Amino acid sequence: MPTATMLVKLHYEDWNKFKPFLDTANGHRKRFTGTGHTLVRDLNDPHRVTVVVRFSDLEQAKAWVEATSREDMLKQIAADASLSKLPEMWLGEDVEDVDY
């Protein structure tokens, strides 16, 4: 079964509102076979982060993106998560995972 990785670029205004929203979303992603995430902060702008989400099932990951990528949903996410811009989402099929 193919796995997937989703990148979500975000620019938040208030960490104390953003982080609880992100934590709550973990359970929602888990229902769509999300297995975990890495949160990466931009070196030049501490309010810019990228969330790298791993999924164990590509089709379920596609369903998650479809469920959350409508413009009205993105606007609601931006408001609830204290974002200054709409989230930028990208989903890809995992083809290689190498440890060094």
Backbone bond lengths (Angstrom), bond angles and torsions (degrees), N, CA, C in turn:
res aa  C-N    CA-C-N  psi(-1)  N-CA   C-N-CA  omega(-1)  CA-C   N-CA-C  phi
1 M - - - 1.442 - - 1.535 108.47 -
2 P 1.330 117.85 124.40 1.471 120.23 179.93 1.532 112.03 -65.03
3 T 1.333 114.50 142.97 1.462 120.70 176.06 1.527 108.44 -105.10
4 A 1.344 115.74 171.21 1.459 119.45 -175.00 1.519 110.94 -143.57
5 T 1.318 114.54 158.54 1.453 122.23 173.35 1.525 108.15 -130.19
6 M 1.321 115.48 134.87 1.457 121.73 178.45 1.523 108.26 -115.46
7 L 1.331 116.53 135.09 1.458 122.68 173.25 1.520 107.46 -109.59
8 V 1.325 116.12 130.17 1.458 121.05 177.74 1.523 107.57 -125.98
9 K 1.324 116.03 115.08 1.467 121.21 178.32 1.521 108.01 -92.89
10 L 1.337 115.09 130.04 1.458 121.33 -175.43 1.519 110.58 -134.80
11 H 1.314 115.62 150.57 1.470 121.42 173.28 1.525 105.83 -129.74
12 Y 1.323 115.95 106.94 1.468 119.92 -175.66 1.528 110.78 -98.38
13 E 1.326 114.49 156.46 1.460 120.93 177.76 1.523 111.72 -98.44
14 D 1.325 117.02 -36.75 1.462 121.46 -173.75 1.532 109.10 -134.36
15 W 1.345 116.17 109.74 1.470 121.34 -178.81 1.525 111.65 -57.38
16 N 1.318 117.67 -38.20 1.466 121.72 -176.88 1.521 112.89 -69.12
17 K 1.307 118.48 -16.33 1.465 122.32 172.11 1.526 110.75 -98.24
18 F 1.333 115.24 -37.60 1.465 119.87 -177.46 1.524 112.45 -66.24
19 K 1.328 117.45 -49.91 1.471 120.70 -173.02 1.525 112.65 -61.92
20 P 1.345 120.68 -44.38 1.466 118.59 176.20 1.531 112.61 -62.06
21 F 1.340 117.43 -35.00 1.464 120.03 177.11 1.527 109.99 -63.30
22 L 1.331 116.52 -45.72 1.459 120.76 178.97 1.526 110.66 -59.95
23 D 1.320 116.95 -44.33 1.467 120.99 -179.54 1.522 111.50 -62.64
24 T 1.328 117.68 -39.63 1.463 121.80 178.56 1.527 110.64 -65.21
25 A 1.334 116.38 -37.11 1.464 120.42 -178.83 1.528 112.49 -67.10
26 N 1.333 117.49 -19.95 1.472 119.92 179.27 1.516 111.30 -55.43
27 G 1.315 117.61 -45.06 1.462 121.16 -179.81 1.511 112.57 -63.62
28 H 1.331 116.67 -37.69 1.465 120.56 178.48 1.532 110.45 -65.73
29 R 1.333 116.45 -44.47 1.472 119.40 179.02 1.527 110.76 -65.34
30 K 1.309 116.57 -35.22 1.477 120.39 179.81 1.526 110.92 -60.67
31 R 1.337 117.09 -36.40 1.467 120.20 178.54 1.529 112.10 -64.99
32 F 1.334 116.88 -20.14 1.459 121.82 177.50 1.527 110.49 -105.02
33 T 1.312 118.00 29.49 1.470 128.33 177.66 1.523 113.44 72.27
34 G 1.335 117.73 20.21 1.461 119.67 171.86 1.514 109.25 -64.19
35 T 1.326 116.73 133.64 1.470 120.43 -176.87 1.519 113.26 -111.27
36 G 1.319 117.37 -9.90 1.455 120.38 179.26 1.515 110.23 160.15
37 H 1.333 114.84 173.45 1.464 118.75 178.62 1.526 110.31 -148.15
38 T 1.310 114.12 162.63 1.464 123.34 171.58 1.521 106.42 -121.59
39 L 1.319 116.52 132.55 1.456 121.95 178.23 1.522 107.56 -105.50
40 V 1.347 117.15 123.05 1.453 122.75 -174.67 1.534 108.51 -119.75
41 R 1.339 116.08 125.63 1.469 121.19 -179.47 1.535 109.79 -95.84
42 D 1.325 116.22 136.85 1.462 123.24 176.96 1.528 109.78 -64.64
43 L 1.318 117.63 135.84 1.467 121.51 -179.19 1.524 113.04 -70.71
44 N 1.332 117.64 -27.24 1.458 121.25 -177.05 1.520 114.09 -96.49
45 D 1.318 117.01 -19.79 1.465 121.46 -179.18 1.525 107.77 -141.45
46 P 1.328 118.22 102.34 1.463 120.63 -175.60 1.525 113.91 -65.79
47 H 1.324 118.02 -9.78 1.463 120.76 177.65 1.533 112.02 -91.16
48 R 1.323 116.82 -4.59 1.475 121.66 175.81 1.523 108.50 -98.93
49 V 1.314 115.43 126.80 1.458 120.71 177.76 1.525 109.14 -134.53
50 T 1.313 114.71 157.12 1.456 121.80 171.50 1.519 107.10 -123.00
51 V 1.328 115.26 130.54 1.456 121.15 176.08 1.523 106.67 -102.62
52 V 1.328 116.48 122.26 1.460 122.73 178.33 1.525 106.24 -104.01
53 V 1.333 116.13 108.78 1.470 121.50 -174.83 1.521 109.27 -106.76
54 R 1.316 115.95 132.48 1.463 121.94 178.58 1.534 109.75 -102.09
55 F 1.326 116.23 137.57 1.473 122.90 178.51 1.525 109.23 -125.02
56 S 1.309 116.50 142.65 1.469 120.21 179.52 1.523 112.72 -87.91
57 D 1.340 117.92 -5.84 1.459 121.15 -178.67 1.527 109.04 -142.22
58 L 1.325 116.80 116.17 1.452 122.28 -177.48 1.526 112.32 -58.80
59 E 1.322 117.55 -43.49 1.469 120.16 -177.83 1.527 111.27 -64.74
60 Q 1.326 117.03 -39.24 1.464 119.87 177.25 1.528 110.58 -68.20
61 A 1.320 117.20 -36.16 1.459 120.79 176.33 1.524 110.40 -62.71
62 K 1.332 116.93 -41.53 1.463 120.63 176.28 1.524 110.39 -60.51
63 A 1.325 116.62 -41.26 1.464 120.57 179.07 1.530 110.81 -63.29
64 W 1.348 117.15 -38.81 1.470 120.97 177.41 1.529 110.36 -62.30
65 V 1.320 116.42 -47.04 1.464 120.12 -179.65 1.529 109.84 -62.57
66 E 1.307 117.04 -43.30 1.465 120.20 178.96 1.531 111.02 -61.48
67 A 1.321 116.48 -39.61 1.466 120.58 -178.02 1.520 112.79 -71.33
68 T 1.327 117.37 -24.05 1.464 119.44 -174.09 1.529 114.10 -113.63
69 S 1.327 119.08 -1.45 1.462 119.46 -172.53 1.523 114.72 -102.28
70 R 1.326 117.97 2.68 1.467 118.77 173.42 1.525 108.91 -63.91
71 E 1.322 117.27 147.29 1.460 120.38 -175.66 1.527 111.95 -59.24
72 D 1.336 117.37 -40.77 1.468 119.24 179.34 1.530 111.06 -63.84
73 M 1.331 117.07 -37.25 1.465 121.22 178.43 1.525 110.27 -68.56
74 L 1.337 117.25 -42.44 1.461 120.43 179.06 1.532 111.35 -63.02
75 K 1.323 116.59 -38.83 1.467 120.15 177.47 1.524 110.70 -64.58
76 Q 1.333 117.34 -39.35 1.459 120.63 178.33 1.526 110.82 -67.30
77 I 1.318 116.48 -41.81 1.466 120.86 176.92 1.523 109.87 -60.09
78 A 1.329 116.67 -45.69 1.462 120.98 -179.45 1.526 110.45 -59.40
79 A 1.313 117.31 -42.84 1.466 120.49 179.90 1.526 111.00 -67.67
80 D 1.319 117.10 -46.52 1.471 121.47 -176.93 1.527 112.74 -68.27
81 A 1.335 116.71 -31.03 1.467 121.21 -175.15 1.527 112.98 -98.47
82 S 1.325 117.24 7.20 1.464 121.40 179.61 1.525 111.36 60.07
83 L 1.349 115.68 46.19 1.457 120.74 179.42 1.521 109.89 -95.61
84 S 1.323 116.82 142.98 1.458 120.83 177.99 1.532 112.05 -89.29
85 K 1.343 117.01 -11.91 1.467 123.22 178.44 1.522 107.91 -139.68
86 L 1.321 116.29 160.91 1.460 119.74 174.80 1.529 109.07 -68.10
87 P 1.320 117.66 145.39 1.470 120.60 177.81 1.529 111.02 -62.02
88 E 1.329 115.33 145.21 1.466 121.95 172.87 1.525 106.63 -105.32
89 M 1.343 116.93 119.52 1.461 120.96 -176.24 1.521 110.12 -114.68
90 W 1.328 115.27 141.69 1.458 122.54 175.38 1.521 107.26 -141.40
91 L 1.328 116.39 134.42 1.459 121.98 179.54 1.514 109.35 -124.19
92 G 1.331 116.17 135.82 1.450 120.67 177.60 1.515 111.67 -137.90
93 E 1.316 115.02 155.39 1.461 121.80 175.79 1.515 108.69 -82.10
94 D 1.310 117.44 131.97 1.459 121.67 177.28 1.522 109.56 -71.98
95 V 1.324 116.46 127.67 1.456 120.67 178.08 1.524 112.70 -117.64
96 E 1.349 115.76 -18.01 1.463 119.11 177.77 1.510 108.92 -160.09
97 D 1.322 116.03 140.77 1.470 122.23 176.69 1.513 106.47 -139.02
98 V 1.333 116.52 109.42 1.459 122.23 -173.44 1.515 109.37 -120.77
99 D 1.317 117.42 131.33 1.454 122.21 173.63 1.528 109.10 -96.00
100 Y 1.336 117.18 145.34 1.466 121.94 177.89 1.502 110.19 -113.35
